[in-house]
């Protein structure tokens, strides 16, 4: 057995490192594993399990409170990396495929995912020749653009432009959906930059506010 690290991403404070590891067993069964590492102690925190096919990309939100993972199973998951919970699922095939179909060649492999710097939007590239822009609180794309052979993507520093690279070596640019973040969201990001989910949940505040700060609503 041997391991191939496919992708990695640092959280905001460089405390947590996420690495996507693809294990190839002797029987040629591919098992995906997403590892979260503590970069102070260089120890593994936990594994994130839930995808039905290879995980090929990941990206932390700007405040480090969320982790997006992209997989060949046609899905992007938004995780709470501090708890290991799946908070949101963005599907690229409807109706959602069964685990057996998702684990094979389904023509909807998601190749890349990237968080915008506003913490509200993500972009994903899939083999159906589409770029999708999503809001983290909505389960449908807010904008779609055509792109063939998409391979990777990244937002500009101000979040106004998405750059996407293709398998033939080209780079394309799109103006991204723009929305002024609410004061509540900006305050949430400020708090989550310095507090983990566990620390937030210990605060003596109403349950609805705890859910909001934990990205549960």
C-alpha positions in Angstrom: 0.0 0.0 0.0 1.2 3.5 -0.7 -0.2 7.0 -0.1 -0.6 10.0 -2.5 -1.3 13.4 -1.0 -3.6 15.0 -3.5 -4.1 18.5 -2.0 -3.6 20.5 1.2 -4.8 23.7 2.7 -3.9 25.8 5.8 -6.5 27.3 8.1 -6.4 31.0 8.9 -4.2 30.8 12.0 -2.0 28.0 10.5 -3.1 25.8 13.4 -4.9 23.2 11.3 -3.6 21.6 8.1 -6.0 19.7 5.9 -4.6 17.1 3.6 -6.5 15.0 1.1 -4.9 11.5 1.0 -5.7 8.8 -1.6 -4.8 5.3 -0.5 -4.3 2.6 -3.1 -4.7 -0.9 -1.7 -3.3 -4.0 -3.2 -6.8 -5.0 -4.4 -6.9 -1.6 -6.3 -9.8 -0.3 -4.2 -9.4 3.5 -3.8 -10.3 4.8 -0.3 -10.6 8.6 0.3 -9.4 10.1 3.5 -9.3 13.7 4.6 -6.9 14.3 7.5 -6.9 17.3 9.8 -3.6 18.0 11.5 -2.6 20.1 14.5 0.4 22.2 13.3 1.4 23.1 16.8 2.0 19.5 17.9 2.2 17.9 14.3 -0.4 15.4 15.3 -3.5 14.3 13.5 -6.8 15.7 14.9 -9.4 13.6 13.0 -10.4 12.1 9.7 -13.4 13.4 7.8 -15.4 10.7 6.1 -18.6 11.0 4.0 -17.6 11.2 0.4 -18.2 8.2 -1.9 -15.3 8.8 -4.3 -11.9 10.4 -4.4 -11.5 13.8 -2.7 -9.4 16.0 -5.0 -9.5 19.5 -3.5 -10.1 21.4 -0.3 -10.1 25.0 0.9 -10.7 26.7 4.3 -13.0 29.6 4.7 -11.3 33.0 5.4 -12.1 32.7 9.1 -11.0 29.1 9.3 -14.4 28.0 10.6 -15.4 26.0 7.5 -13.7 23.5 5.2 -14.9 22.8 1.7 -14.0 19.5 0.0 -14.6 18.5 -3.7 -15.0 14.9 -4.8 -15.5 12.8 -7.9 -18.8 11.7 -6.2 -20.4 14.8 -7.8 -20.5 16.7 -4.4 -18.9 19.5 -2.5 -19.2 19.2 1.2 -18.9 22.1 3.7 -17.5 20.8 7.0 -17.1 22.1 10.5 -13.4 21.1 10.8 -13.5 21.5 14.6 -16.3 19.0 15.0 -16.1 16.9 11.9 -19.7 17.6 10.9 -21.0 18.1 7.4 -23.0 21.4 7.4 -23.9 21.7 3.7 -23.9 19.6 0.6 -23.7 21.1 -2.9 -24.7 18.5 -5.5 -23.7 18.7 -9.2 -26.0 15.9 -10.4 -29.8 15.8 -9.9 -31.3 13.7 -8.5 -28.4 12.9 -6.2 -26.7 9.7 -7.3 -26.6 6.5 -5.3 -23.3 5.7 -3.6 -22.5 3.0 -6.2 -23.1 5.4 -9.1 -21.3 8.3 -7.3 -18.3 6.0 -6.8 -17.8 5.4 -10.5 -17.5 7.3 -13.7 -20.5 9.6 -13.5 -19.5 12.5 -15.9 -20.0 15.0 -13.0 -16.6 14.7 -11.3 -16.0 17.8 -9.3 -12.4 18.9 -9.9 -11.8 22.0 -7.8 -13.4 24.2 -5.1 -12.4 27.6 -3.7 -13.7 29.9 -1.0 -14.3 33.6 -1.7 -12.7 36.0 0.7 -16.1 37.3 1.8 -16.7 33.9 3.4 -20.2 33.7 1.8 -19.4 32.2 -1.7 -17.6 29.2 -3.1 -16.8 28.2 -6.6 -16.6 24.7 -8.0 -15.5 23.2 -11.3 -17.0 19.9 -12.6 -16.7 17.7 -15.7 -20.1 18.7 -16.9 -18.3 21.8 -18.4 -19.7 24.2 -15.8 -18.3 26.7 -13.3 -20.8 27.1 -10.4 -20.9 29.9 -7.8 -22.7 29.0 -4.5 -23.7 30.8 -1.4 -22.9 28.8 1.8 -26.5 29.2 3.0 -28.2 28.1 -0.2 -28.3 24.7 -1.8 -28.4 25.8 -5.4 -26.0 27.8 -7.6 -26.4 31.5 -7.7 -24.5 31.8 -11.0 -23.3 29.3 -13.6 -20.8 29.8 -16.4 -19.5 27.4 -19.2 -16.0 26.0 -18.9 -14.6 22.9 -20.6 -11.8 20.7 -19.0 -11.7 22.8 -15.8 -8.9 21.8 -13.4 -8.4 24.4 -10.7 -9.7 27.8 -9.6 -9.0 30.6 -7.2 -10.6 33.9 -6.2 -8.8 37.2 -6.4 -7.8 38.9 -3.2 -10.9 41.2 -3.2 -13.2 38.3 -4.4 -14.3 40.1 -7.5 -12.7 37.8 -10.0 -12.4 34.0 -10.3 -9.5 32.5 -12.2 -9.9 29.0 -13.5 -7.3 26.8 -15.2 -8.0 24.1 -17.7 -6.3 20.9 -18.7 -5.1 22.4 -21.9 -3.1 25.1 -20.1 -5.6 28.0 -20.6 -6.8 30.4 -17.8 -10.2 32.0 -17.9 -11.6 34.8 -15.7 -15.1 35.6 -14.5 -16.6 38.5 -12.6 -18.0 36.9 -9.5 -21.4 37.4 -7.8 -21.1 40.4 -5.5 -23.0 41.0 -2.3 -22.3 43.3 0.6 -21.9 41.0 3.6 -24.3 41.7 6.5 -22.9 43.2 9.7 -23.9 40.0 11.5 -21.8 37.9 9.1 -18.8 40.2 9.4 -19.1 40.0 13.2 -19.3 36.2 13.0 -16.2 36.0 10.9 -14.3 38.2 13.3 -15.3 35.9 16.2 -14.6 32.7 14.4 -11.1 33.9 13.4 -10.1 33.6 17.1 -12.5 31.0 18.4 -13.2 27.3 17.6 -16.6 25.8 17.5 -16.1 24.2 20.9 -15.2 27.6 22.4 -18.2 29.3 20.7 -20.6 26.7 22.1 -19.4 27.4 25.6 -20.4 31.1 25.4 -23.3 32.1 27.7 -25.5 33.4 24.9 -28.9 32.3 23.4 -29.0 29.1 21.4 -30.0 30.8 18.1 -27.0 33.0 18.3 -24.8 29.9 19.0 -26.2 28.2 16.0 -25.5 31.3 13.8 -21.9 31.6 15.1 -21.4 27.9 14.5 -22.8 28.2 10.9 -25.7 25.9 11.7 -28.2 28.4 10.4 
